[in-house]
Amino acid sequence: MPPPEVRVIGVQGMPEIKSGDDIAGMMMDAAAQQGTPFEAGDVVVVTQKVVSKAEGRVITIEGVEPSTLAISITEGFRRDPRHTELILRESARIVRMDRGVIISETRHGFYCANAGIDASNIPGSDTVCLLPVDSDLSARGIRAAIKSWLGFDVAVIVSDTFGRPWRNGAANVAIGVAGFDPMLSYVGQEDSHGNMMYTTEIAVADELAATAELVTGKVEGVPVSIVRGYAYIPMEDASIKRILRTGDRDLFR
């Protein structure tokens, strides 16, 4: 029996994405042109930024009227108060504010800096990128388009880079999924020493997203990757909500 192996392939040749673009078609074309076309069972990981661009979630801060709160939060720090105003509008709840940093809970249920809004890898000096309205729906649309064109199933992850409490540095995580169970549960199984596992669940969607970032990076212009060889568990009604911890189980909320 061969040892377990997973391959990660960055998809090069993607053009700058604009609102309304068919990113699924562009991804398939780019992967085929570089000689690594999608295959059945692949996990296709696409960065949030290109999804947001295609869905018209890149906006200009020109004309945004900052509130008194936004101005006071921003005062003394380098962020434009209009940017801060958008962060407040995209937040369901402010978790913590300190030294110009805003940690918020988004309407999706994500906990992240600045409601996931940033200005990196965006053309224009007065534009920012918001998270997709529904990242699961975005992932399902990409998956459906790939199956329609190629005739087979893949799994899809929409990824983004989040900071983490108690650890320096950021890591890619999944913010939308389609076609597979984003969690791998060992509950009810015995380990190699016969010990029963009662709580162990692995957020494989996050692990796959982090793995993909190793080839996509932040400045390489590679927004899509293929994780090949991972035996995911198919799930038609998959949702990122399966990963999000509810308030009754969150000791830190």
C-alpha distance (Angstrom), angle and dihedral (degrees) to the residues before:
residue distance angle dihedral
M1 . . .
P2 3.83 . .
P3 3.80 118.5 .
P4 3.81 116.8 -98.5
E5 3.80 112.8 -89.3
V6 3.79 137.1 -180.0
R7 3.81 124.2 -168.5
V8 3.81 124.1 -156.2
I9 3.81 119.3 -157.6
G10 3.78 125.5 -172.4
V11 3.81 114.6 -143.2
Q12 3.79 109.4 -135.1
G13 3.79 129.5 -170.4
M14 3.80 99.3 51.8
P15 3.83 110.7 150.7
E16 3.81 124.1 -134.8
I17 3.79 104.9 -73.2
K18 3.80 121.5 -126.3
S19 3.79 132.2 -169.9
G20 3.80 110.6 -74.4
D21 3.81 96.1 19.6
D22 3.80 119.7 145.3
I23 3.78 96.9 -120.0
A24 3.83 93.4 174.7
G25 3.79 90.0 58.0
M26 3.80 91.9 44.8
M27 3.81 90.7 50.4
M28 3.79 92.9 50.6
D29 3.82 92.1 47.2
A30 3.81 93.7 47.9
A31 3.80 93.4 47.4
A32 3.81 91.9 48.5
Q33 3.80 93.7 46.3
Q34 3.80 92.5 54.7
G35 3.78 91.0 49.9
T36 3.80 99.1 -106.2
P37 3.81 105.3 97.6
F38 3.79 118.8 -179.0
E39 3.79 115.5 -85.8
A40 3.79 132.8 -159.6
G41 3.80 110.2 -83.0
D42 3.80 95.7 24.1
V43 3.78 120.6 140.0
V44 3.80 107.0 -134.6
V45 3.80 112.7 -157.0
V46 3.80 117.4 -165.1
T47 3.77 123.8 -178.0
Q48 3.77 119.1 -116.0
K49 3.79 91.8 -123.4
V50 3.81 95.8 67.7
V51 3.80 91.4 43.0
S52 3.80 91.0 51.9
K53 3.81 91.1 47.0
A54 3.81 91.9 52.5
E55 3.81 91.3 46.5
G56 3.80 94.5 51.5
R57 3.78 95.6 -109.3
V58 3.79 93.7 134.0
I59 3.78 107.5 97.6
T60 3.78 138.8 172.6
I61 3.78 119.7 -115.8
E62 3.78 89.7 -144.7
G63 3.78 107.1 115.3
V64 3.82 94.6 19.9
E65 3.80 107.6 130.9
P66 3.82 109.3 -144.9
S67 3.78 117.0 -139.0
T68 3.77 123.7 -128.9
L69 3.81 88.2 -103.1
A70 3.80 92.5 52.5
I71 3.80 91.3 50.0
S72 3.81 93.0 48.5
I73 3.81 92.9 48.1
T74 3.79 92.3 49.8
E75 3.79 98.2 43.6
G76 3.80 110.5 118.0
F77 3.80 94.0 13.9
R78 3.79 131.6 92.5
R79 3.81 99.2 -115.4
D80 3.80 117.7 105.4
P81 3.83 109.4 -113.7
R82 3.81 88.8 -130.9
H83 3.79 88.3 60.5
T84 3.80 88.7 50.1
E85 3.79 90.1 50.9
L86 3.80 90.4 56.6
I87 3.80 89.7 49.9
L88 3.79 89.9 55.0
R89 3.80 91.7 47.9
E90 3.82 92.4 50.7
S91 3.81 93.5 47.9
A92 3.77 125.3 92.4
R93 3.79 90.0 -168.4
I94 3.78 137.7 1.5
V95 3.78 108.3 -128.4
R96 3.80 99.0 -177.1
M97 3.80 138.8 -11.5
D98 3.78 122.9 -167.4
R99 3.82 136.6 145.4
G100 3.78 92.1 -3.4
V101 3.80 93.5 -51.7
I102 3.79 118.9 122.6
I103 3.79 121.2 -163.0
S104 3.77 109.5 -169.7
E105 3.76 143.0 171.5
T106 3.78 108.6 -123.1
R107 3.78 124.6 -144.0
H108 3.81 86.8 -102.0
G109 3.81 90.6 60.5
F110 3.82 96.0 -107.0
Y111 3.80 120.7 140.6
C112 3.78 109.4 -144.9
A113 3.78 146.2 128.5
N114 3.79 117.2 -74.1
A115 3.82 94.7 -4.9
G116 3.80 87.8 -72.4
I117 3.82 92.1 -66.5
D118 3.79 118.3 139.3
A119 3.78 142.7 151.0
S120 3.81 101.9 -137.2
N121 3.81 120.4 121.4
I122 3.79 90.3 10.3
P123 3.82 122.7 123.3
G124 3.79 115.5 -123.8
S125 3.78 131.8 42.6
D126 3.82 97.2 -112.4
T127 3.80 100.5 44.8
V128 3.79 131.5 101.0
C129 3.77 133.9 -174.4
L130 3.80 123.3 -125.7
L131 3.79 125.5 -160.2
P132 3.81 117.3 -96.1
V133 3.79 113.3 -87.8
D134 3.83 91.1 -121.6
S135 3.80 114.7 8.9
D136 3.81 93.1 -174.9
L137 3.79 89.3 56.7
S138 3.80 89.4 48.2
A139 3.81 90.9 52.5
R140 3.81 91.9 47.4
G141 3.78 91.3 51.8
I142 3.80 92.5 52.1
R143 3.80 91.7 46.7
A144 3.81 92.6 48.9
A145 3.81 91.6 49.6
I146 3.80 92.2 50.8
K147 3.80 91.7 49.5
S148 3.81 91.2 46.9
W149 3.81 92.1 53.8
L150 3.80 101.7 34.2
G151 3.80 102.3 28.7
F152 3.79 98.9 -129.6
D153 3.79 140.0 85.3
V154 3.76 128.3 -99.8
A155 3.78 130.8 171.0
V156 3.81 118.2 -118.3
I157 3.79 131.8 -153.2
V158 3.78 126.6 -172.6
S159 3.80 105.2 -153.9
D160 3.78 136.9 -164.8
T161 3.79 136.0 176.6
F162 3.79 116.4 -108.2
G163 3.77 132.6 176.7
R164 3.80 118.1 -123.8
P165 3.80 131.7 -133.9
W166 3.80 114.6 -108.0
R167 3.83 94.2 7.4
N168 3.78 131.7 86.8
G169 3.77 120.0 -128.1
A170 3.76 130.9 34.5
A171 3.79 131.2 -95.8
N172 3.76 135.9 -160.6
V173 3.79 115.3 -104.7
A174 3.78 134.5 178.1
I175 3.81 116.5 -100.4
G176 3.80 96.2 171.1
V177 3.80 134.0 22.7
A178 3.78 139.3 -176.1
G179 3.78 134.8 -176.2
F180 3.80 102.0 12.8
D181 3.79 143.1 59.4
P182 3.82 106.6 -94.4
M183 3.82 89.8 -154.9
L184 3.79 129.2 61.7
S185 3.79 110.6 -154.3
Y186 3.79 124.2 -156.8
V187 3.79 92.9 176.6
G188 3.80 110.6 136.7
Q189 3.81 94.0 18.1
E190 3.80 127.0 112.6
D191 3.77 122.7 -125.7
S192 3.82 123.0 -131.8
H193 3.83 90.0 -81.6
G194 3.79 95.7 50.0
N195 3.79 96.6 -102.1
M196 3.79 114.2 145.8
M197 3.83 115.7 -124.7
Y198 3.78 113.4 -139.6
T199 3.80 105.7 171.2
T200 3.82 110.1 15.7
E201 3.78 113.5 128.1
I202 3.81 124.1 157.0
A203 3.80 121.6 -147.0
V204 3.80 93.7 -136.8
A205 3.81 93.2 171.5
D206 3.80 89.1 62.1
E207 3.80 91.7 45.5
L208 3.80 91.2 51.0
A209 3.81 91.2 47.4
A210 3.81 90.8 51.1
T211 3.80 90.9 47.7
A212 3.79 90.8 51.9
E213 3.80 91.5 53.6
L214 3.79 89.3 65.4
V215 3.81 88.8 73.4
T216 3.81 101.0 28.9
G217 3.81 99.0 49.6
K218 3.80 122.9 170.7
V219 3.80 104.7 -87.2
E220 3.80 103.7 28.1
G221 3.80 97.2 86.4
V222 3.83 92.8 -124.2
P223 3.83 106.8 127.5
V224 3.81 98.4 164.2
S225 3.77 132.7 55.7
I226 3.78 139.5 175.8
V227 3.80 122.3 -135.3
R228 3.78 105.6 -160.0
G229 3.78 127.6 -171.4
Y230 3.80 100.2 27.4
A231 3.82 110.3 128.4
Y232 3.79 100.1 -141.0
I233 3.79 124.3 -176.0
P234 3.82 109.7 -110.2
M235 3.80 115.9 -124.4
E236 3.78 122.2 172.3
D237 3.80 96.1 -164.5
A238 3.81 95.3 44.6
S239 3.80 117.8 157.1
I240 3.77 136.0 177.5
K241 3.81 86.4 -128.3
R242 3.80 87.1 81.2
I243 3.82 87.6 70.8
L244 3.80 98.0 43.8
R245 3.81 112.5 96.4
T246 3.79 114.3 -130.3
G247 3.79 122.7 -129.8
D248 3.80 94.6 -107.5
R249 3.82 90.0 60.4
D250 3.80 97.9 39.4
L251 3.81 113.3 97.1
F252 3.80 92.6 -174.7
R253 3.80 101.4 51.7
